Amino acid sequence: MVWPVKSPDLSPIENVWSMLVRDIYAEGKQFGTVSELKVAISAAWGRLSQVKVAELIEGMDKRMLEVIRNNGGLTHY
């Protein structure tokens, strides 16, 4: 099977990035320095739900099947 160069449907890391961004910038938070942003990123990483990450990984078979059913087209993921 040829793997697409960029396929968010087959990359649960995209969901992880999204969860981190929502946490880091919650309520419109802005950062005055790179150091403040680094602290926020580290804190958000520590709060990241390992259960949710495991669910994303466990759901890969469903993602792959949907991509196959759609002949490589977009899915709801």
N, CA and C atoms as a LAMMPS dump frame, in Angstrom:
ITEM: TIMESTEP
0
ITEM: NUMBER OF ATOMS
231
ITEM: BOX BOUNDS ff ff ff
-5.0000000000000000e+02 5.0000000000000000e+02
-5.0000000000000000e+02 5.0000000000000000e+02
-5.0000000000000000e+02 5.0000000000000000e+02
ITEM: ATOMS id mol type element x y z
1 1 1 N 0.843 -1.177 0
2 1 2 C 0 0 0
3 1 3 C 0.889 1.241 0
4 2 1 N 0.642 2.152 -0.913
5 2 2 C 1.382 3.404 -0.977
6 2 3 C 0.853 4.328 0.113
7 3 1 N 1.744 4.858 0.924
8 3 2 C 1.359 5.736 2.024
9 3 3 C 1.444 7.175 1.532
10 4 1 N 0.366 7.937 1.671
11 4 2 C 0.396 9.333 1.218
12 4 3 C 1.486 10.127 1.943
13 5 1 N 2.064 11.1 1.244
14 5 2 C 3.114 11.928 1.825
15 5 3 C 2.612 12.633 3.081
16 6 1 N 1.434 13.214 3.004
17 6 2 C 0.843 13.896 4.157
18 6 3 C -0.595 13.448 4.253
19 7 1 N -0.891 12.697 5.273
20 7 2 C -2.243 12.187 5.451
21 7 3 C -2.668 12.361 6.902
22 8 1 N -3.297 13.508 7.234
23 8 2 C -3.727 13.726 8.612
24 8 3 C -4.658 12.628 9.119
25 9 1 N -5.427 12.019 8.218
26 9 2 C -6.332 10.946 8.623
27 9 3 C -5.571 9.755 9.19
28 10 1 N -4.324 9.592 8.772
29 10 2 C -3.514 8.466 9.237
30 10 3 C -2.419 8.918 10.204
31 11 1 N -2.561 10.112 10.74
32 11 2 C -1.558 10.656 11.653
33 11 3 C -2.213 11.135 12.943
34 12 1 N -2.37 10.251 13.918
35 12 2 C -3.002 10.684 15.166
36 12 3 C -2.219 11.776 15.881
37 13 1 N -0.946 11.972 15.509
38 13 2 C -0.174 13.047 16.135
39 13 3 C -0.826 14.397 15.856
40 14 1 N -1.53 14.522 14.72
41 14 2 C -2.233 15.773 14.416
42 14 3 C -3.28 16.063 15.487
43 15 1 N -3.953 15.025 15.97
44 15 2 C -4.93 15.197 17.045
45 15 3 C -4.241 15.602 18.343
46 16 1 N -3.073 15.035 18.595
47 16 2 C -2.319 15.37 19.805
48 16 3 C -1.896 16.836 19.755
49 17 1 N -1.378 17.286 18.593
50 17 2 C -0.984 18.695 18.459
51 17 3 C -2.184 19.593 18.726
52 18 1 N -3.324 19.22 18.195
53 18 2 C -4.538 20.014 18.381
54 18 3 C -4.912 20.119 19.861
55 19 1 N -4.835 19.007 20.579
56 19 2 C -5.144 19.028 22.017
57 19 3 C -4.167 19.937 22.764
58 20 1 N -2.89 19.861 22.404
59 20 2 C -1.891 20.703 23.061
60 20 3 C -2.139 22.182 22.781
61 21 1 N -2.405 22.514 21.53
62 21 2 C -2.643 23.914 21.16
63 21 3 C -3.857 24.47 21.895
64 22 1 N -4.938 23.675 21.962
65 22 2 C -6.129 24.14 22.69
66 22 3 C -5.804 24.414 24.153
67 23 1 N -4.994 23.559 24.756
68 23 2 C -4.618 23.741 26.158
69 23 3 C -3.71 24.969 26.316
70 24 1 N -2.682 25.057 25.496
71 24 2 C -1.697 26.135 25.615
72 24 3 C -2.339 27.506 25.432
73 25 1 N -3.226 27.625 24.447
74 25 2 C -3.821 28.924 24.134
75 25 3 C -5.247 29.067 24.66
76 26 1 N -5.592 28.286 25.68
77 26 2 C -6.939 28.341 26.261
78 26 3 C -7.274 29.775 26.671
79 27 1 N -8.511 30.143 26.426
80 27 2 C -9.032 31.464 26.792
81 27 3 C -8.218 32.601 26.177
82 28 1 N -7.667 32.368 24.988
83 28 2 C -6.949 33.423 24.267
84 28 3 C -5.59 33.785 24.85
85 29 1 N -5.011 32.893 25.631
86 29 2 C -3.718 33.156 26.279
87 29 3 C -2.669 33.531 25.245
88 30 1 N -1.889 34.567 25.563
89 30 2 C -0.77 35.002 24.737
90 30 3 C 0.489 34.981 25.601
91 31 1 N 1.636 34.882 24.968
92 31 2 C 2.895 34.779 25.697
93 31 3 C 3.821 35.912 25.293
94 32 1 N 4.449 36.516 26.29
95 32 2 C 5.336 37.647 26.045
96 32 3 C 6.744 37.248 25.667
97 33 1 N 7.135 36.029 26.047
98 33 2 C 8.498 35.579 25.751
99 33 3 C 8.478 34.117 25.311
100 34 1 N 9.534 33.731 24.651
101 34 2 C 9.691 32.333 24.245
102 34 3 C 9.767 31.455 25.49
103 35 1 N 10.409 31.958 26.522
104 35 2 C 10.537 31.201 27.767
105 35 3 C 9.164 30.893 28.369
106 36 1 N 8.266 31.871 28.383
107 36 2 C 6.908 31.652 28.898
108 36 3 C 6.182 30.593 28.072
109 37 1 N 6.351 30.659 26.754
110 37 2 C 5.711 29.683 25.873
111 37 3 C 6.26 28.284 26.135
112 38 1 N 7.568 28.169 26.315
113 38 2 C 8.175 26.863 26.602
114 38 3 C 7.615 26.266 27.889
115 39 1 N 7.451 27.102 28.913
116 39 2 C 6.886 26.634 30.183
117 39 3 C 5.458 26.144 29.961
118 40 1 N 4.673 26.898 29.179
119 40 2 C 3.282 26.517 28.908
120 40 3 C 3.212 25.212 28.12
121 41 1 N 4.1 25.041 27.152
122 41 2 C 4.129 23.806 26.362
123 41 3 C 4.459 22.618 27.256
124 42 1 N 5.459 22.783 28.096
125 42 2 C 5.851 21.705 29.004
126 42 3 C 4.708 21.339 29.95
127 43 1 N 4.02 22.34 30.476
128 43 2 C 2.896 22.088 31.385
129 43 3 C 1.757 21.386 30.655
130 44 1 N 1.451 21.833 29.433
131 44 2 C 0.374 21.212 28.653
132 44 3 C 0.716 19.759 28.339
133 45 1 N 1.969 19.501 28.019
134 45 2 C 2.409 18.126 27.736
135 45 3 C 2.185 17.245 28.963
136 46 1 N 2.464 17.779 30.145
137 46 2 C 2.265 17.027 31.377
138 46 3 C 0.801 16.739 31.675
139 47 1 N -0.082 17.613 31.21
140 47 2 C -1.519 17.421 31.429
141 47 3 C -2.183 16.571 30.345
142 48 1 N -1.46 16.286 29.285
143 48 2 C -2.029 15.537 28.165
144 48 3 C -2.532 14.175 28.636
145 49 1 N -3.747 13.865 28.297
146 49 2 C -4.366 12.613 28.729
147 49 3 C -3.755 11.418 28.001
148 50 1 N -3.07 10.576 28.749
149 50 2 C -2.485 9.378 28.158
150 50 3 C -3.566 8.41 27.704
151 51 1 N -4.709 8.463 28.365
152 51 2 C -5.843 7.622 27.953
153 51 3 C -6.299 8.041 26.562
154 52 1 N -6.412 9.354 26.328
155 52 2 C -6.848 9.849 25.021
156 52 3 C -5.831 9.482 23.936
157 53 1 N -4.553 9.612 24.241
158 53 2 C -3.513 9.249 23.273
159 53 3 C -3.611 7.763 22.941
160 54 1 N -3.812 6.928 23.945
161 54 2 C -3.961 5.486 23.714
162 54 3 C -5.182 5.205 22.85
163 55 1 N -6.279 5.929 23.08
164 55 2 C -7.485 5.748 22.262
165 55 3 C -7.216 6.109 20.807
166 56 1 N -6.445 7.168 20.576
167 56 2 C -6.105 7.557 19.205
168 56 3 C -5.309 6.452 18.512
169 57 1 N -4.359 5.885 19.215
170 57 2 C -3.539 4.811 18.647
171 57 3 C -4.387 3.571 18.389
172 58 1 N -5.226 3.224 19.347
173 58 2 C -6.082 2.043 19.19
174 58 3 C -7.082 2.209 18.048
175 59 1 N -7.407 3.438 17.7
176 59 2 C -8.368 3.687 16.633
177 59 3 C -7.769 3.693 15.237
178 60 1 N -6.466 3.422 15.126
179 60 2 C -5.816 3.47 13.814
180 60 3 C -6.414 2.484 12.821
181 61 1 N -6.825 1.297 13.283
182 61 2 C -7.398 0.329 12.343
183 61 3 C -8.665 0.887 11.702
184 62 1 N -9.487 1.578 12.469
185 62 2 C -10.707 2.184 11.921
186 62 3 C -10.363 3.288 10.93
187 63 1 N -9.355 4.091 11.254
188 63 2 C -8.926 5.159 10.348
189 63 3 C -8.457 4.573 9.011
190 64 1 N -7.632 3.527 9.089
191 64 2 C -7.107 2.924 7.862
192 64 3 C -8.222 2.331 7.012
193 65 1 N -9.159 1.645 7.652
194 65 2 C -10.277 1.066 6.903
195 65 3 C -11.104 2.14 6.213
196 66 1 N -11.333 3.26 6.9
197 66 2 C -12.121 4.327 6.286
198 66 3 C -11.389 4.952 5.104
199 67 1 N -10.083 5.132 5.22
200 67 2 C -9.298 5.662 4.104
201 67 3 C -9.371 4.703 2.916
202 68 1 N -9.254 3.406 3.181
203 68 2 C -9.348 2.405 2.109
204 68 3 C -10.724 2.452 1.464
205 69 1 N -11.784 2.502 2.286
206 69 2 C -13.153 2.564 1.749
207 69 3 C -13.366 3.798 0.878
208 70 1 N -12.679 4.891 1.215
209 70 2 C -12.818 6.135 0.459
210 70 3 C -11.76 6.265 -0.638
211 71 1 N -11.114 5.152 -0.968
212 71 2 C -10.084 5.14 -2.016
213 71 3 C -9.037 6.232 -1.812
214 72 1 N -8.637 6.417 -0.559
215 72 2 C -7.615 7.411 -0.248
216 72 3 C -8.156 8.805 -0.048
217 73 1 N -9.466 8.961 -0.205
218 73 2 C -10.077 10.284 -0.042
219 73 3 C -10.237 10.663 1.418
220 74 1 N -10.8 11.831 1.621
221 74 2 C -10.985 12.364 2.967
222 74 3 C -11.921 11.501 3.798
223 75 1 N -11.696 11.534 5.095
224 75 2 C -12.554 10.833 6.046
225 75 3 C -13.05 11.845 7.07
226 76 1 N -13.813 11.376 8.038
227 76 2 C -14.294 12.299 9.073
228 76 3 C -13.26 12.545 10.162
229 77 1 N -12.095 11.923 10.045
230 77 2 C -11.048 12.142 11.038
231 77 3 C -10.329 13.423 10.722
